[in-house]
Amino acid sequence: MAAGLFEGQYVWHPAADDRVLATVCVDVRAGRWGSAREALAETRGAFGLRAHRSLVLASEAADSDLAERWLAEEPEPEAALLWARVAVLRALRAADARDERAGALERIALSACDRASGLDPADPTPWVARLAMARLHRLRDPAPQGLLTAPSGPWRLFAHILSLDPWHREAHHRFLACFFARHGGSVGAAWDVAAFLGQRAPADSALRLLPLVALVEGHNPARRLADRVWEEPPWRSTALALHRNWLPTVAGGPFTPVLDLAYLAHALVMARRPSEARAVLLAMGPYASRMPWCAFGDPAEQLSRARRACGLPVPGGP
């Protein structure tokens, strides 16, 4: 699906150009779930789209009782999936805020994930929701051979998800996040896991972005020449390979993968490859994400800076 032309303003909503999802978000905010049922039901078997829609809808429903009411009236897989997503989101928010209810909310979320996976055993999405909570506890499954740092983590849970969908995008990102330093891991472990997972992925897969995600996560502005790291051959070649092999596949997808495009555009700008970065930014159209830009300052300002470097217009100016 084409992102469309940039018309002078950034669009930050995570639905991006999934028009069905954008419409359903309006209904969910109004307390209606009928269109959510349809939008999720049509993603059965399309696990990437199912993950995307259920996660965005959970962010819209998390501050209301819509998910609970829907599940009570219609105990079906789609209702159970949204409830699992909402419950996990609430548990993560509580844990990050050190809320005294965090433990109880985590138990509710685990039960919700169990219910959703029981209603649709072939769907990896409830397991991915469970994986999102793995960072709350340092699971100690041993790492497979081939990793220099051999970091322990939720490898068994991740392997189960891969048995259902070997290249599940969100699962890989959730798993990588378990090794971030802010979640009890380390910069070295995150780089190691990202390289291991990225090298396994097909050449035209967005999962080849994982090392660039780890690079942003481990960025230390106090380090000497920190902003020049992206110019180093391994990182530059990773970004250029994605531009060459993955970017041409984006137009055929069901929605514009704004977050993945943003990581690639950022890496190419930092690697001083404005021509390639321009193509990526054009593929994004008007759609924007906070990451990776917010890791370097105000996200709108950083995105505008990148667009200017590529000769593209920005809000309020040429």
GUZAPA-498014 format. One record per residue (C-alpha): z, x, y. Coordinates in nm, 2 decimals. Example, Ala and Ser with C-alpha at 12.3 -4.5 7.8 and 13.67 -1.06 7.14 Angstrom:
# residues 2
NODE      c3      c1      c2
NODE    0.78    1.23   -0.45
NODE    0.71    1.37   -0.11
# end
This chain:
# residues 318
NODE      c3      c1      c2
NODE    0.00    0.00    0.00
NODE   -0.10    0.15    0.33
NODE    0.18    0.21    0.58
NODE   -0.03    0.09    0.87
NODE   -0.08    0.24    1.21
NODE    0.19    0.37    1.44
NODE    0.22    0.13    1.73
NODE    0.48    0.30    1.94
NODE    0.81    0.23    1.77
NODE    0.98    0.35    1.45
NODE    1.07    0.09    1.19
NODE    1.39    0.19    1.02
NODE    1.43   -0.10    0.77
NODE    1.44    0.03    0.41
NODE    1.20   -0.24    0.30
NODE    0.92   -0.06    0.48
NODE    0.59   -0.22    0.41
NODE    0.71   -0.42    0.10
NODE    0.65   -0.75    0.27
NODE    0.80   -0.95   -0.01
NODE    1.12   -0.75    0.01
NODE    1.14   -0.78    0.39
NODE    1.11   -1.16    0.36
NODE    1.37   -1.17    0.09
NODE    1.61   -0.97    0.30
NODE    1.60   -1.24    0.57
NODE    1.68   -1.50    0.31
NODE    1.97   -1.30    0.16
NODE    2.12   -1.25    0.51
NODE    2.10   -1.63    0.54
NODE    2.28   -1.68    0.21
NODE    1.98   -1.79    0.00
NODE    1.90   -1.62   -0.33
NODE    1.59   -1.81   -0.46
NODE    1.34   -1.57   -0.33
NODE    1.55   -1.27   -0.45
NODE    1.53   -1.42   -0.80
NODE    1.15   -1.42   -0.78
NODE    1.12   -1.08   -0.61
NODE    1.33   -0.92   -0.88
NODE    1.18   -1.11   -1.17
NODE    0.84   -0.99   -1.09
NODE    0.96   -0.63   -1.12
NODE    1.06   -0.65   -1.49
NODE    0.90   -0.34   -1.65
NODE    0.82   -0.19   -1.31
NODE    1.14    0.01   -1.30
NODE    1.07    0.21   -0.98
NODE    1.00   -0.11   -0.78
NODE    1.30   -0.28   -0.94
NODE    1.53    0.00   -0.84
NODE    1.40    0.00   -0.49
NODE    1.42   -0.38   -0.43
NODE    1.76   -0.42   -0.60
NODE    1.91   -0.14   -0.40
NODE    1.78   -0.27   -0.07
NODE    1.89   -0.62   -0.15
NODE    2.24   -0.50   -0.24
NODE    2.27   -0.34    0.10
NODE    2.19   -0.68    0.25
NODE    2.43   -0.87    0.03
NODE    2.72   -0.64    0.01
NODE    2.91   -0.79    0.30
NODE    2.88   -1.15    0.17
NODE    2.96   -1.35   -0.14
NODE    2.60   -1.42   -0.22
NODE    2.58   -1.21   -0.54
NODE    2.90   -1.36   -0.68
NODE    2.78   -1.72   -0.61
NODE    2.43   -1.65   -0.75
NODE    2.58   -1.51   -1.08
NODE    2.82   -1.79   -1.11
NODE    2.54   -2.05   -1.09
NODE    2.27   -1.86   -1.27
NODE    2.40   -1.60   -1.52
NODE    2.07   -1.43   -1.57
NODE    1.95   -1.07   -1.56
NODE    1.84   -1.07   -1.20
NODE    2.16   -1.21   -1.07
NODE    2.37   -0.97   -1.29
NODE    2.16   -0.68   -1.16
NODE    2.22   -0.77   -0.80
NODE    2.59   -0.82   -0.86
NODE    2.61   -0.47   -1.03
NODE    2.43   -0.31   -0.74
NODE    2.66   -0.48   -0.49
NODE    2.97   -0.40   -0.68
NODE    2.88   -0.03   -0.71
NODE    2.80   -0.01   -0.34
NODE    3.14   -0.16   -0.25
NODE    3.31    0.08   -0.49
NODE    3.14    0.38   -0.33
NODE    3.22    0.27    0.02
NODE    3.58    0.22   -0.07
NODE    3.60    0.56   -0.24
NODE    3.44    0.74    0.05
NODE    3.68    0.57    0.29
NODE    3.98    0.65    0.07
NODE    4.06    0.28    0.05
NODE    4.35    0.19   -0.17
NODE    4.13   -0.07   -0.34
NODE    3.88    0.19   -0.46
NODE    4.01    0.21   -0.82
NODE    4.00   -0.17   -0.86
NODE    3.66   -0.19   -0.71
NODE    3.53    0.08   -0.94
NODE    3.66   -0.10   -1.25
NODE    3.48   -0.42   -1.12
NODE    3.16   -0.22   -1.07
NODE    3.17   -0.07   -1.42
NODE    3.22   -0.41   -1.57
NODE    2.93   -0.55   -1.36
NODE    2.70   -0.27   -1.48
NODE    2.80   -0.34   -1.84
NODE    2.72   -0.71   -1.80
NODE    2.38   -0.63   -1.64
NODE    2.28   -0.38   -1.91
NODE    2.39   -0.62   -2.18
NODE    2.16   -0.90   -2.04
NODE    1.86   -0.66   -2.02
NODE    1.91   -0.36   -2.25
NODE    1.56   -0.22   -2.17
NODE    1.62   -0.20   -1.80
NODE    1.75    0.14   -1.68
NODE    1.86    0.01   -1.34
NODE    2.21   -0.10   -1.43
NODE    2.26    0.25   -1.59
NODE    2.13    0.41   -1.27
NODE    2.39    0.20   -1.07
NODE    2.66    0.34   -1.30
NODE    2.52    0.69   -1.25
NODE    2.57    0.64   -0.87
NODE    2.95    0.63   -0.94
NODE    2.95    0.94   -1.15
NODE    3.01    1.16   -0.85
NODE    3.35    1.00   -0.81
NODE    3.47    1.18   -1.12
NODE    3.37    1.52   -1.25
NODE    3.22    1.44   -1.58
NODE    3.21    1.75   -1.80
NODE    2.92    1.71   -2.04
NODE    2.77    2.06   -2.10
NODE    2.44    2.15   -1.94
NODE    2.13    2.20   -2.16
NODE    1.99    2.55   -2.20
NODE    1.78    2.69   -1.92
NODE    2.01    2.65   -1.62
NODE    2.14    2.97   -1.47
NODE    2.47    2.82   -1.35
NODE    2.50    2.59   -1.65
NODE    2.68    2.32   -1.45
NODE    2.87    2.05   -1.64
NODE    2.81    1.69   -1.53
NODE    2.70    1.34   -1.65
NODE    2.43    1.48   -1.87
NODE    2.47    1.22   -2.15
NODE    2.45    0.92   -1.91
NODE    2.14    1.08   -1.75
NODE    1.98    1.14   -2.09
NODE    2.03    0.77   -2.18
NODE    1.85    0.66   -1.86
NODE    1.57    0.90   -1.93
NODE    1.53    0.75   -2.28
NODE    1.45    0.42   -2.10
NODE    1.24    0.57   -1.82
NODE    1.17    0.95   -1.83
NODE    1.07    0.99   -1.47
NODE    1.30    0.74   -1.30
NODE    1.31    0.85   -0.94
NODE    1.64    0.71   -0.83
NODE    1.81    0.83   -1.15
NODE    1.70    1.19   -1.08
NODE    1.83    1.17   -0.72
NODE    2.16    1.02   -0.82
NODE    2.20    1.28   -1.08
NODE    2.12    1.57   -0.85
NODE    2.38    1.43   -0.59
NODE    2.65    1.48   -0.85
NODE    2.61    1.86   -0.80
NODE    2.62    1.86   -0.42
NODE    2.90    2.07   -0.27
NODE    3.04    1.76   -0.09
NODE    3.08    1.59   -0.42
NODE    3.26    1.88   -0.59
NODE    2.96    2.09   -0.69
NODE    2.81    2.39   -0.53
NODE    2.49    2.49   -0.34
NODE    2.39    2.71   -0.63
NODE    2.44    2.44   -0.89
NODE    2.24    2.19   -0.69
NODE    1.95    2.43   -0.65
NODE    1.96    2.51   -1.02
NODE    1.96    2.15   -1.13
NODE    1.69    2.05   -0.87
NODE    1.46    2.34   -0.99
NODE    1.52    2.24   -1.36
NODE    1.44    1.88   -1.30
NODE    1.15    1.94   -1.06
NODE    0.98    2.18   -1.30
NODE    1.00    1.92   -1.58
NODE    0.82    1.66   -1.38
NODE    0.44    1.60   -1.38
NODE    0.26    1.79   -1.10
NODE    0.17    1.47   -0.92
NODE    0.53    1.33   -0.93
NODE    0.75    1.28   -0.63
NODE    1.03    1.44   -0.84
NODE    0.88    1.77   -0.75
NODE    1.05    1.71   -0.42
NODE    1.40    1.76   -0.57
NODE    1.42    2.13   -0.47
NODE    1.34    2.04   -0.11
NODE    1.62    1.77   -0.12
NODE    1.87    2.04   -0.24
NODE    1.75    2.27    0.03
NODE    1.83    2.02    0.30
NODE    2.16    1.94    0.14
NODE    2.26    2.31    0.13
NODE    2.14    2.39    0.48
NODE    2.39    2.59    0.68
NODE    2.30    2.61    1.05
NODE    2.55    2.90    1.09
NODE    2.36    3.12    0.85
NODE    2.13    3.38    1.01
NODE    1.77    3.25    1.04
NODE    1.87    2.93    0.86
NODE    1.57    2.74    1.00
NODE    1.33    2.99    0.87
NODE    1.42    2.94    0.50
NODE    1.14    2.68    0.46
NODE    0.88    2.95    0.55
NODE    0.98    3.16    0.25
NODE    0.71    3.15   -0.03
NODE    0.89    2.95   -0.29
NODE    0.98    2.66   -0.06
NODE    0.65    2.67    0.13
NODE    0.45    2.67   -0.20
NODE    0.66    2.38   -0.33
NODE    0.58    2.17   -0.02
NODE    0.21    2.26   -0.02
NODE    0.18    2.17   -0.39
NODE    0.33    1.83   -0.32
NODE    0.08    1.78   -0.03
NODE   -0.20    1.87   -0.27
NODE   -0.09    1.69   -0.58
NODE    0.14    1.40   -0.49
NODE    0.04    1.29   -0.14
NODE   -0.30    1.16   -0.26
NODE   -0.12    0.92   -0.51
NODE    0.09    0.76   -0.24
NODE   -0.17    0.51   -0.11
NODE   -0.19    0.35   -0.46
NODE    0.18    0.26   -0.48
NODE    0.34   -0.08   -0.43
NODE    0.52    0.04   -0.11
NODE    0.52    0.34    0.11
NODE    0.79    0.59   -0.02
NODE    0.92    0.67    0.32
NODE    1.22    0.88    0.22
NODE    1.01    1.11    0.00
NODE    0.74    1.14    0.26
NODE    1.00    1.23    0.52
NODE    1.14    1.51    0.31
NODE    0.79    1.65    0.26
NODE    0.69    1.61    0.63
NODE    1.01    1.79    0.73
NODE    0.95    2.07    0.49
NODE    0.59    2.12    0.61
NODE    0.69    2.12    0.97
NODE    0.97    2.37    0.90
NODE    0.72    2.59    0.70
NODE    0.49    2.59    1.01
NODE    0.21    2.39    0.84
NODE    0.14    2.13    1.10
NODE   -0.20    2.02    0.96
NODE   -0.05    1.93    0.63
NODE    0.26    1.77    0.79
NODE    0.04    1.56    1.01
NODE   -0.12    1.40    0.71
NODE    0.22    1.32    0.56
NODE    0.34    1.17    0.89
NODE    0.03    0.96    0.91
NODE    0.09    0.83    0.56
NODE    0.44    0.72    0.68
NODE    0.29    0.51    0.96
NODE    0.57    0.36    1.17
NODE    0.83    0.37    0.90
NODE    1.13    0.60    0.93
NODE    1.44    0.70    0.73
NODE    1.76    0.87    0.85
NODE    1.73    1.15    0.60
NODE    1.64    1.43    0.61
NODE    1.62    1.42    0.99
NODE    1.99    1.33    1.05
NODE    2.10    1.66    0.87
NODE    1.96    1.84    1.18
NODE    2.05    1.61    1.47
NODE    1.97    1.26    1.59
NODE    1.72    1.13    1.34
NODE    1.49    0.96    1.59
NODE    1.48    1.28    1.81
NODE    1.42    1.50    1.51
NODE    1.14    1.28    1.38
NODE    0.98    1.27    1.73
NODE    1.00    1.65    1.75
NODE    0.82    1.68    1.42
NODE    0.55    1.43    1.53
NODE    0.50    1.62    1.86
NODE    0.46    1.95    1.66
NODE    0.18    1.78    1.47
NODE    0.01    1.63    1.78
NODE    0.11    1.27    1.71
NODE    0.24    1.01    1.95
NODE    0.61    0.93    1.97
NODE    0.80    0.63    2.11
NODE    0.80    0.63    2.49
NODE    0.55    0.91    2.52
NODE    0.22    1.06    2.41
# end
